[in-house]
Every structure is written in C-alpha cells, then in structure tokens.
Amino acid sequence: MPDSAPSVRRSVAAAVPLLLAAAALAAAAPGTARAAAVPGEATGPTGQKLTVSETKNINPAGLKVTVTGTGYDVTKGIYLAVCRVPAAPGEQPSPCLGGSDFTGGSGSTHWISNNPPAYGQGLVKKFTVGADGKGSFTLELTVKAKDSGADCTQVRCAVVTRADHTHISDREQDVIVPVTFSSGNGGEPTPEVPAGTVRHQTVRTLTPAVGAAQHMAADPAAGRLYVASDDGSRRQLTTYDTRTGRITGTPVELPAPVSALALDAPARSLHLALGDRIATYDTRTGTLADNKAKLSGHVHLLAAHPAGGTVYAAVQPARSVTVFATGRNPSTVWRQIGKPAVHPFPVAGLAVDTAARRAYTTYVGPNTSTTPMSFHNVLTAIDGRTGRTVGTPLSLGTTALGSMGVTVDPVSRTGYVANLAAGTVFAVDLRANRVTGTLQAGSNPKALAYDGGSGTLYAASTTAPVVTAVDPAGKREKEELTAGDRPSGLALDPGTQSVFVVAEGKVTQLQRRVSPTQAAAPKAVTAVAGKEAVFTASATGTPAPTTGWEVSSDGAAWLPVAGASGPRLAFTAAKAHHGNRYRAVFSNSVGSLRSAPAVLKVTTAPKPPPGGPEPQSVGGTGGTTPDSTGGTSTDSTGGTTTGGTVGGSSYRTEGSADSGSSTGGGGGSLASTGTSTLGLTAIAAALAATGTVTTLYALRRRRTL
C-alpha cells in the first residue's frame, strides 16, 4: 500500500481548525472495588497467544488490564483494542473503542508495529523480538463498555488483535479474548432458583464474654436478645441488639447458675430460674430482683404468659408445675395460684397457649404393666387461672422418648410435640385434643419453636449439628440449618425473620431469606431511532432484590446490559437494536429469577415536510453523505460512502480514492462500521503526532454528482 503522507499533510493544513486529534476520543476511567480477577486467553490462526489479566464482570466505567501477546509475525503491524466480536468467522472485529486513536493516548487502543509507514514513526509500540524471530508485547489497556468509538453495552465485545491498515484484509492476526461487563449490581447474578425459594443464612455468631451461652430469650418488639452464660464460677446476663449483634447496656452479674429463662415483654420482665428460686430482670432499668418465688426443688423449665401476668415453673424432683400470678409490674409481689400440678413422671416440655390461658406439658415414663415394657407419652393442659390440670391427658403413643419438647401456635390452636426417638413431631388440635398428623423433623428433635408469620416450625436436633425447618401445612421438611453441635435452645424474632440457636456455648443468628418473585414483567416497547427506549420491571424478595438486565438479538444467546441496574432500563434506541429482546434479572443472596423477554421495535423518524431541511446521515449507514451546505449525495451502490467514520459522521478526505475501500469492515479507523480509506488513517495519525486537541466534528467536502 503506497505511503499517502503528502496527501495527509495537505488535508491537515486545511482541516486542523476543524478536526480533533483522535487521541482525545476517550479517557480511561479505571474501576475500583471488584471481585477477584478472572483472566482469559486465546490462540490465533498462526499460533499467537493473547492473554488478558481480567475478563469477567468488568466495571462498565473502565478497568485497566494487562495484555500480553506472544508468537506474532513482526513483519506485520497490528492494532490491540476492545472491539465487537465478529458475527461470523472471517469477519473483522469492529467497531472498536478508542476510535482512530493510534497513539494509545486513550488507553483503549495501541498500534504495534516494527515497520510502520513514515508518518507512523513515534506513534507505534514495538514488538519485542525473540530468539525464534516472533514478536511479543505486554501493554496496559483500558477496557470499558462504551465510548464514541464503540458501544459494548448491548453487544458482545473482546480484547482483540487485528492487522493494522497496512494489511487490512489479513485475518491471520485476529486473536479474540471475550470480555463481559458488570450490570452495575456489584457482581454477576446469583444462581437461578424457583421464585419464593426459602433459605436461612447465618448472619452472625454471638460469643459471650463470660463462659458459654446456656439459655436465651428474644424480645422482637424491642429488638433485644437476652443471653445467660456461665463459666463455672461466674454467671452473666448479656443483652444484644438483634439487628446489629452489638451488646446493649452493661452485662449483669448473676448470683447463681441459670436453668431456664422466660420473657414477659409487655411487663418488661425477664424471669430467670436460679436453682430453687426465680428472679426477675427489669429490661427497662437493667436491675435484678432475686427471690421473686421460692420452690421446693430445682426449677428446670419456665414459661410466661406475656401480658397475662402468669408464670409456670416445672420443678424436679417433685414432677410438678407451679403457677404464679406476677402482676404487670416487676415490683409486684408474686402470688401462687392453687396447688402444684403433680405429674406421674418428670416434666419434659412446657409451653403456653396464650389464647386459652393454659400451659401444656409433656412427660414420658415406662409402663411396667406391659410385656415387653412400653412407655407412656402424654400431653397435659394446666389452667392458668386455677393451677389445675384440665381435660383428659392426651396419649401420644408408646414410643420411648416420644413426647419431649412442646410449642404452641395460639392462632390456629395447634400444639407441636417432639417425638425424639422417632425423629418426628406430633401436630395436635388443642381444641379437639387429638393428634392430627405427624411431621418429619430431622434427627432426634427436642427443642421446638413455631413462627406464625412464615408458618415455619423449627426443630433442634439433640444428636446432630442441625435445626430442621418444617412446613407443617405441606407436611414436609424444608431445610436443614447448620448451627453448631447438638443445639439446645431456640428463640424467634419475626421482626428480623431470625431464629436464634444455642449450641456449643454460642448463639447463632440465622435469617430467613426468600428468593425474588416477579411483581411486574417488562413489556414490549416501540421507540423511534434516536429517541429513548424504556423498559421497567420489579420483584419482591427478602432481602429486597437488585435488578439487572440482559439483552439478546435472537432469544438464545444472552449477555448482561453493561451498566444497567435498577428497575428501569433506559437507553437511546438505534436501528441496530430493532428486534432485540430484553429481560430483567432479579437477584438476592438466595438466588435469581429472570423475567420473560420483551421485544424492542425501533422505527425510523418521520421525514420532514417538503421544503424542510434534509436529515443528515448518522454513523455512515444511510448511503448519503452530507456536504458543506447541508445537502446530500449518494454513491453508486446506495451503500455507505467510502471513508471511515469518526464520532458517527461520514466524510471523505482529499486524496482518498473509492478504490481504496475495504470489504472486511473497520478499515483504517478502529471505530469504522464497514469501509474506510488510508487517508483517514493518515489524518488521524498525523493529527495525533502534532498533539492537536480541539473539539472533534466531521470534516465535510462537497461532492459533485
């Protein structure tokens, strides 16, 4: 190809006031915080190898990557740039970021050559020549999603090498390493899961400063968790904020080991079983009142009726439950209600039915009158007004250890009783006093808790490091939650959708989270070319899902719309977008959900009325070229006029010839859309060499028909 420098110099002399140096087309905008780098690599037609230090989930605003090339033919120059991936094999990667920047000033392109034309001296980077005569290089390249040279927001792009304008049709230098851009949500979507999928995720683990956690109680209204810990010589009560996990106030030293806790939140009273007596901690003032009640035996279970002014205490070895009227004020003197309700065997479980003002207890004991020996498993009700056993005790079968922990749903009046030996839970209709079903509940359950808001029953295993989440309505296990070996206690905070688990001397907070469910799907959009196209979509979930967007030209291959985040996707429609499909990607920590696609229809702007100004062609696609008077001319083929494109405006240069156009796309301008001439290349190179920096707009020449 002949050196066109004389022609270039003539054009530059006339056009310097009108033309910006191509080096100012784009400025690098390096990304900041990001995920771990994912490098990429590709091999070219003659064994070249191109390696890129980071290729996945790149910040659309820009990221500097390191590109290394080896095995290149040093007799041929190449461009290193970020370009659109060719639609078919044999096509040139084009358009490219950086436009006609041959200086590398934008950071988005580099011209690498060991034998450039005369005007290219000083503009190119040099290959390092190895012992095998092959060329190599290591350069820094700014990869971003969009500039005036190319738009990778809706097409697939790559870091590429390709032959420079002196070997424009040579495809042996094409090496392509695809890159992807972040949607703007901080990372790639989580894996897809069905809408409304529930997962419990560990939020934090609370470790008491003194000893090991033994018992706890949650106050959802106040956002507080009370934890009693013991190291053998010191006992302490610590209050935590359930939303932050931070300690609130000053931990309180306790006079004796705690065997059970029961909270009456409306009365601001936390009751503590301290061996043979009960103390009360005022949650508002932080003061402890000991000896609120004295019992003949060890208090091992405690339950309170919130706002009901009643406390139930199970005592060993008396095998009894004593009821106390506490009043609504922590300073009120307690009054015992009736006589202790004595059971045939030690009480194994205790829970309050606030709707009926009753407590339910469970016990299990051997039946020696049968051969072989069987067991009694019984659920008993105690009236909180009289302290007496009421109704007929409900038999729960003859399985050993078949009636242990118990919890109550006061809304549906359902009781749940852990059948430890069988790995099941009985569901009991408390109104009818009958078993209505059996639920699988993991391994040897004992401690139970029921969350009425989500309809979830939690069962802690006595022999495994798990808590099983059970769906009583569907009669199925939903999830196994890892929470430390042999969890011994459960507490719920519906406000933060948390379940707290005591295990291994610590308290683990697990939060119930739900994958996105679509609330509004994107709808088909019709937009005029050059005007804004807008898609919207929304979803619900816990935590609130983020929204990204994906685009496809055929409905089969999808890629993220770079930089698009939030429920609204807006961009300037172009004819190239016609027929594209767009879909929303809703994502949170549980998983992601993709909406059905919506199609974009792009129409042409209406023609101006007769006598009005003729529209100027944009991007060199209309088959016309504006002249200096605002008129147009058409080439003989009706296609794009010969010459490259800079900033989207078509023009010709003095000294260029139609015979110089290429059919491979791109030509001398990295930003071109199909054809160009060496003249444009030379202008850009020469201007860059002079360091001229002004406002760029198209140099137009009138053509005569």
Sequence and secondary structure as in RCSB ss.txt:
>XXXX:A:sequence
MPDSAPSVRRSVAAAVPLLLAAAALAAAAPGTARAAAVPGEATGPTGQKLTVSETKNINPAGLKVTVTGTGYDVT
KGIYLAVCRVPAAPGEQPSPCLGGSDFTGGSGSTHWISNNPPAYGQGLVKKFTVGADGKGSFTLELTVKAKDSGA
DCTQVRCAVVTRADHTHISDREQDVIVPVTFSSGNGGEPTPEVPAGTVRHQTVRTLTPAVGAAQHMAADPAAGRL
YVASDDGSRRQLTTYDTRTGRITGTPVELPAPVSALALDAPARSLHLALGDRIATYDTRTGTLADNKAKLSGHVH
LLAAHPAGGTVYAAVQPARSVTVFATGRNPSTVWRQIGKPAVHPFPVAGLAVDTAARRAYTTYVGPNTSTTPMSF
HNVLTAIDGRTGRTVGTPLSLGTTALGSMGVTVDPVSRTGYVANLAAGTVFAVDLRANRVTGTLQAGSNPKALAY
DGGSGTLYAASTTAPVVTAVDPAGKREKEELTAGDRPSGLALDPGTQSVFVVAEGKVTQLQRRVSPTQAAAPKAV
TAVAGKEAVFTASATGTPAPTTGWEVSSDGAAWLPVAGASGPRLAFTAAKAHHGNRYRAVFSNSVGSLRSAPAVL
KVTTAPKPPPGGPEPQSVGGTGGTTPDSTGGTSTDSTGGTTTGGTVGGSSYRTEGSADSGSSTGGGGGSLASTGT
STLGLTAIAAALAATGTVTTLYALRRRRTL
>XXXX:A:secstr
    HHHHHHHHHHHTTT   GGGS       S      EEEE TTS EEEES  SSB TT EEEEEEEEEEETT
S EEEEEEE  SSTT    SBTTTT  S TTSSEEEE SS  GGGTTTSB  EE TTSEEEEEEEEEE SB SS 
B SSS EEEEEEE GGGTT  TT EEEEE B  SSSSS   B  TT EEEEEEEEE  SSSEEEEEEEETTTTEE
EEEEE SS EEEEEEETTT  B S  EE SS   EEEEEGGGTEEEEEETTEEEEEETTTTEEEEEEEE SSEEE
EEEEETTTTEEEEEEETTTEEEEEE  SSTTS  EEEEEEEE SS EEEEEEETTTTEEEEEEEEEETTSSS EE
EEEEEEEETTT  EEEEEEE  S TT S  EEEETTTTEEEEEEGGGTEEEEEETTTTEEEEEEE SSSEEEEEE
ETTTTEEEEEESSSSEEEEEETTTTEEEEEEE SSS  EEEEETTTTEEEEEETTEEEEEEEEEEEEEEE    E
EEETTSEEEEE EEEEES  EEEEEEESSSSS EEEEEEESSEEEEE  GGGTT EEEEEEE SS EEE   EEE
EEE      TTS     STT SSEEE TTS EEE TTSS  SS EETTEE   TT  GGG  SSS TT TT SS 
  HHHHHHHHHHHHHT              
